[in-house]
């Protein structure tokens, strides 16, 4: 049932140049918006194929998603993925992870910024008539693939050859097999606070050595170290999702952060990880402000084709 070839790009690498776009449906004319979304579902795939032919070296990867609200609005008579829900703010003893609005989600990445630009430009020609942009965030690959705080990112993520099983829905939801649940969250960091910490304190707060990425002994970590708070186990088995986090920054404006994007076969796993980070007051929350949080369903390419054919509008 699980066939990674039918999935959108939800289990591969984060890319060098990245654009995350969140859109709101205007909700002015349902029939018109359904027609436009059907056209987009069809033409977006042709746009991607064309760009890969024109720029085979660009490693273009794209994921397109719909929120629960968008699904209910656009496809009122259709079934929906089992775990698709409207994300609600999660709270802990000290911090919270707020929910924000958003109907359509675009995640575009490639080796060349020009390719990202052209894909987004063409997509928006189709989407602009029926949507309003809520947020566009441009991310990038930082030095050596490190997070903006200087540590190697993604060490705990599943290896590429294993990632599809963690990111892609299987036989548990056959109508939406090869889809995925994407959770998008924008973190702004107080870099001045972080940079004042000693390297030793930074390492204890992350749970790894900064230079060589070796994990610290448990006794050397803070109790709320990031790799402690974010490690979720259920019945003794570690749960994983596919993270493709990237930094974003306008350094002259002192606006720097991390765009967290997690793809998962089961939304309940991502949700439990987030709640555990809050319950344990993950140290990263100490110097971060979370600006947004949305859950989206990323349909398989087959499901996108069905949307294009109008099958979900019946």
N, C-alpha and C positions, 0 to 999 in steps of 0.2 A: 504493500500500500504506500509506504513512504518512498518517494522517488525524487531525489534532490534535483534531477534534471527538470522537473516540472515546477520547482519552487522559484520564487524570485530570489534576488541576491541577498539572502539573510544569514548566510553561514560562512562567508568568505572574509577576506581581510578588510581593515578599515579604510584603506586607500590613502593617497598622498594629499589630495585636494578634495574637500567634502563640502556639500551644501545640504543643510537640513531646512525644509520649508514646511510650515504648518499653515493651513488655509481654513477659512470658515466658509461654509456654503451660504450663499445669500438668502436662500429660502424665499424667493419671490415668485417663482413659477416652477412647480414640481415637474411638470412635463418637460419643460425646457431644460431644466437642470438634469433630469434623467437622460435626456437625449444627448446633452453635452458630455456628461460623464461616460456614457456608452461610447461616444466618439473618441473621448480621451483614452478609455480602456483599450480601444482598438489601435488608434494611431500612436499611442505611446510606445507600444511594442515595435511598431515599424520604425519609429524614430530611433529607438535603441539599436535595432538591427542595422539600420543604415549607418549610424555612428561607429559601430564596431567594424563595419566594412571599411569605412573611410579612415578610421584610426585604430587599426588592430593592436597597436602597441600601447594604447591608452588604458587598458585594463578597466574599462567602464563597467560599473556595477550600479544597479538601480533597484530600489524597493519603493513600492507605492502602497499606501495603506488607508484604511477607513476607520474612523472612530465608531463607537456604539451608536452615538447620536446620528452620525451620517448614515450608518447602515439602516437604522430604523426609519429615517426620513426618506432615503432613496429607494429602499427595498422593503416597503411596509408589509408586503404579503409573503416575503421570503423567509426561510429559516435563517438562523444566524449561527456563527460558531459558538460551541458550547460555553467557552469561557470569556467571550467578549462581553464586557460590561463598561459602564462609565466609571472611569477612575475617580475615586473620592480621596480627599486629603487624608494622608496617614499621619498619625501623631505618636510621639513617644513622650518620655518624661521631660525632656529638655527641648526637643526639636520637632519639627514637622516637615512633611514633604507635600507641598500644596498641589492641588489639582488646578489645571488651567484648561481653557477651551481649545477646540481644534477638531476639524472634521476630516480633512484630507492631509496626508503626510507624505512627503517626498524625501527620499534619502538617496542622493546622487554622489558618487565618488569616482575618481579617475586619477591617473598619473598626471594629467595635464589640466590646469585650471581652465583653459580654453574649451576643453571638451565638456567639463561641468557646466560652464557658462552656456554653451550652445544647447545642451540638453534642457537645462532649466528654461532658457529662452523659448524653445519650441514648445515645451510643456505648458508654459504660462500663456502662450497664444491660445491654447485650447481651454485652459482653466479660468483665465481672467474674466470671461463674460459671466461666470456663475459663482465666483468665489472672491473672497477678500483675504489678503495676506495678513496673518497674525504675527508671524515671526519668520525671518530668514537668518540662519546662522551659518557662517562659513568657517569650517574647521580645517586643520592642516596636520600633517605628520610632523611632530617635533623631533628634535635631534635623537637619533638612534631609536626612534619609536617610543620615546619616553612621554609620560604624562607631563603636563605643564609644571608640575611640582618637582620634576627632575627624576622621578623613579620610572623604571621600565613598566609599561602598562600591558596588561593582558597575560601576565605569567600564569595566573590561575585559570584562565579560560581554556576550554577544551582545544586540543590540537586540531588542525584543519581537517585531517582525515577522520576525526571523530565528531566534528562539530555539527554536522547535519542532524544527527540523532537528537541533539539537545535543542535544536532550533526549529525543526520542522514537524508539524502535526502528522500523526500516522493514523493507524486504524481505529484509534479511540474516538475519532470524529470523522468518519469516512466521507461525509458530504463536503468537508473542508480540508481533506488530506492535502499535504504539501503546502499548506499555508503556515503562518507563523504569527505569534503575538509580539508586537514591538512596543516597548516602553521607552518613551523619549523624555529626557529630563535635562534641564539646563542649569548648571551650577556656576555661580560666580564666586571667585576666590579672593580673599583678602591676602594678596601676595606679600604685602609689607609685613603682615603678621607672620606668615610662613617663613619668609626669608630671614627674620630675626631669630628663628629657632636654630639651635646648633644642629649639625648634621646628625649627631647621636640621637637627639630628641626626635628629629624627623624620622630617623630609621625606626626608633621604638614605636612611633605613632603609625607607621605604615606596616611594620612587621618584617621588613626586608632591608638588606644593605643597599645603600644608594648607588654605589659604584658598580658592583658586580652582580646585584640582584639576588644574592643568596638569601634564603630565608633565615631570620633570626630564630634562636631557640625560644621556645614558648616563655621561659622565665625572663627573657630579655625584652619581651614585648610589653607595651602597655596593655592593660586589660581591655581597653577599647580600641586597640590597634585596628586599622582598616581591614587587614586580612584575617583578623579574628571576627570582627563584627559582621563581615560580609560573607563569611563561610557558613553556608547553611547545610545542616544535616537533618535528614528525616529518617527515623528508624535506623540510625547509625550509618546511613549512606549519604555521601556528599552529593548535593544537587548542583547542577551547573546550568548556566545560560551562555549564550554567545554575546560577548560584549564587543562593541566596536567604538569605544569612546575616543574622542579626539579633542585636542585643545582648540580654543578660539581666543582671539585677543585683538583688542585695539589698544596697544601698549601706551600710546601717547595719551589716550583717554583714561588710562588706568582701569580698563574694563577687560578682565581676563578670567577665563574659567574653563570648565570641561563640559562638553556635551555628552551626556551619558545616553547611550542607546543599547538596549538589551533585547535581543531576539530570543524567544523561548518557545518550546513546544507546548509548555504549560504556563499560562499566566500566573497560576497560583504559586509556582516556584519563584518567579520574579517578585511577586507581591510579598511572599514570606521573607525573602532576602531583604527587601526594603524595610519591612517592619522590624526585622532583627537588627538592622543597622540603627534604626531609631531607638529600639529598646535598649541597646547596648551603648548608645550615644557615640557612635563611630567618630573617631577623632577628626576625620575630614569635615564633619559638620561644625566643628569648633570655629573654623575660619572660612566657612562657605555660606552663601545664601542661595537657596534653591528658588529659581525664578519660574519654573514651569514643570508640569508633569502631565502626560497624556498617554493613554493606551490606544493602540491601533491594531487592527487586524490586517495582515499582509496576505492577500489572496494568492493562491497558486496562479500560474500563468493560464491554466485551464479555466479557473474561475474567472479570471479577467476576461478571457475569451467569451465566457457565458454572459458576463455583464455587457460586453460589447454587442453581443447578439440579442440583448434585451430579455434574456430568460429570467433575470432576477426582478424585472419590473412587472411580471405577469401577475 
